[in-house]
Amino acid sequence: MSGHNHRCHGGFSLDEKTRREWYNPDAVLATLRQGMVFVDVGCGDGYFSILAAEKVGSEGKVYAVDIDESRIKLLKEKAQTQRLDNIVAVAARAEETVFCEGCADIVLYSMDLHDFDDPEQVIANANTMLKPGGKVIDLDWKKMQMDFGPPYEVRFSEQKAKDMLQNAGFTAEAVEAGPYHYIVTATKR
């Protein structure tokens, strides 16, 4: 990953209330159902992994990867405290991580596609993991000047994210996700 931390850019971190105000996690995970397989790439402390594990239930599975071992440890502690045994979390580079072939229903990048050293490889890995018709959800910072979040120069525009996904063989559409974020949803052909 790049030199900046994708979860706490410049010491900035989002609590539960702020996250729910800025982007609706229920909307991000709206298509997730019982028994599905969800992959959280760049999962950080597992905010979306925990929510997804609750939604997919004991018949489903959540795979989570982050380069930061301390964040993975925190996620595992949260999962244990909440008795969620359907989460597999590993500390590794996303560019080198494929959990399965053709097993995933949804792959999520939350605020971090711009952070990966090789985002095209990370997208290719998603393509490998997804079932036909599976979806990539890219929730990220809008490319605009802000006093928080990642530096403007490293942010991807909605169009750039959409183009990257389309170039990898997905059909993609961008939707509004509040004042600071966008969502690109891409379907595997």
C-alpha positions in Angstrom: 0.0 0.0 0.0 1.0 3.6 -0.4 2.7 5.6 2.3 -0.6 6.9 3.8 -3.0 5.0 6.0 -6.3 4.4 4.3 -8.3 4.4 7.5 -6.8 7.3 9.3 -5.6 9.8 6.7 -3.7 12.5 8.6 -4.9 11.3 11.9 -8.5 11.4 10.8 -10.7 8.5 11.8 -14.4 7.9 11.5 -16.5 6.8 14.4 -19.8 4.8 13.9 -22.1 7.9 14.0 -20.0 9.8 11.5 -19.8 6.8 9.2 -23.5 6.4 9.2 -24.0 10.1 8.5 -21.4 10.3 5.7 -22.2 7.1 3.9 -25.0 4.7 4.6 -23.4 1.2 5.3 -26.8 -0.4 5.1 -27.1 0.9 1.5 -23.6 -0.3 0.7 -24.5 -3.8 1.9 -28.1 -3.7 0.6 -27.7 -6.6 -1.8 -25.9 -8.9 0.7 -28.1 -11.8 1.8 -27.9 -14.8 4.1 -25.5 -17.5 2.8 -23.5 -15.2 0.6 -19.7 -14.9 0.4 -18.4 -11.4 1.0 -14.8 -10.2 0.5 -13.6 -7.1 2.2 -10.3 -5.9 0.6 -8.4 -3.4 2.6 -10.7 -4.1 5.6 -8.9 -2.0 8.2 -10.4 -2.8 11.6 -13.3 -4.6 10.0 -16.1 -2.1 10.1 -17.8 -3.6 7.0 -16.6 -7.2 7.7 -18.5 -7.3 11.0 -21.7 -5.9 9.4 -21.4 -8.3 6.5 -20.8 -11.3 8.8 -24.0 -10.5 10.6 -25.9 -10.2 7.3 -24.6 -13.4 5.7 -25.1 -15.4 8.9 -23.7 -18.8 9.7 -24.3 -20.2 6.2 -22.3 -17.4 4.7 -18.6 -16.4 4.8 -16.6 -13.2 5.1 -13.0 -13.0 3.9 -11.1 -9.9 5.0 -7.6 -8.8 4.1 -5.5 -5.8 5.2 -1.8 -5.1 5.1 -1.8 -3.9 8.7 -1.5 -6.8 11.1 -2.7 -4.6 14.0 -6.0 -3.9 12.2 -6.5 -7.6 11.5 -5.8 -8.4 15.1 -8.5 -5.9 16.1 -11.0 -7.3 13.6 -10.4 -10.9 15.0 -10.9 -9.6 18.5 -14.2 -7.9 17.5 -15.4 -11.1 15.7 -14.6 -13.2 18.8 -16.3 -10.8 21.1 -19.4 -10.8 18.9 -19.2 -14.6 18.4 -18.9 -14.3 14.7 -17.1 -17.4 13.5 -17.8 -16.9 9.8 -14.9 -14.4 9.2 -11.5 -15.4 7.8 -9.1 -12.4 8.3 -5.5 -12.3 7.1 -2.8 -9.7 7.1 -1.4 -9.6 3.6 -1.0 -7.4 0.5 -4.3 -7.3 -1.5 -2.3 -7.6 -4.7 -1.2 -11.0 -3.6 -4.4 -12.3 -2.1 -7.0 -14.5 -3.7 -9.2 -16.3 -1.2 -11.0 -18.5 -3.6 -11.9 -18.9 -7.3 -15.5 -18.1 -8.4 -16.9 -18.3 -4.8 -17.6 -14.6 -3.9 -20.9 -12.8 -4.4 -19.5 -9.3 -3.4 -16.0 -7.8 -3.2 -15.8 -4.5 -1.4 -13.2 -1.8 -1.5 -14.0 0.8 1.2 -12.1 4.0 0.9 -9.0 2.3 -0.4 -8.8 1.4 -4.1 -6.7 4.5 -4.6 -4.3 3.2 -1.9 -3.1 0.0 -3.5 0.3 -0.1 -5.2 -1.3 -2.0 -8.1 -5.1 -1.4 -8.2 -5.4 -3.2 -11.5 -4.1 -6.4 -9.9 -6.4 -6.0 -7.0 -9.3 -5.7 -9.4 -8.1 -8.7 -11.4 -8.1 -10.7 -8.1 -11.7 -9.6 -7.5 -12.6 -10.9 -10.9 -11.0 -14.3 -10.0 -12.8 -14.5 -6.7 -16.3 -13.5 -8.0 -18.9 -15.8 -9.3 -20.4 -14.8 -12.7 -22.8 -12.0 -12.0 -20.9 -11.1 -8.7 -20.4 -7.5 -7.8 -17.5 -5.2 -6.9 -18.6 -2.3 -4.7 -16.1 0.6 -4.6 -16.9 3.1 -2.0 -14.4 5.9 -2.1 -13.6 9.6 -1.5 -14.7 12.0 -4.1 -11.9 13.6 -6.0 -12.3 17.1 -4.5 -10.3 19.2 -2.1 -11.1 18.5 1.6 -9.5 19.2 4.9 -9.7 15.5 5.7 -9.3 12.1 4.0 -6.5 11.2 1.6 -4.6 13.9 -0.3 -6.4 15.1 -3.4 -3.6 13.9 -5.7 -4.1 10.2 -4.7 -7.9 10.1 -4.9 -9.5 8.4 -7.9 -12.4 10.2 -9.7 -15.6 8.2 -10.1 -14.8 8.0 -13.8 -11.3 6.7 -13.2 -12.6 4.0 -10.9 -15.4 3.1 -13.3 -13.0 2.9 -16.3 -10.6 0.7 -14.3 -13.4 -1.8 -13.6 -14.7 -1.7 -17.1 -11.3 -2.3 -18.5 -11.1 -5.4 -16.3 -14.2 -6.8 -17.9 -17.0 -5.5 -15.5 -20.0 -3.5 -16.4 -19.9 -0.5 -14.0 -22.1 2.4 -12.9 -21.4 5.2 -10.4 -24.0 6.4 -7.9 -24.0 9.2 -5.4 -23.1 8.3 -1.8 -23.3 11.5 0.1 -21.3 14.8 0.1 -17.8 13.2 0.3 -18.0 9.8 -1.2 -19.1 7.9 -4.3 -20.0 4.3 -5.0 -19.1 2.5 -8.2 -20.9 -0.9 -8.5 -19.5 -3.2 -11.1 -20.9 -6.6 -12.2 -18.8 -9.5 -13.4 -19.7 -10.4 -17.0 
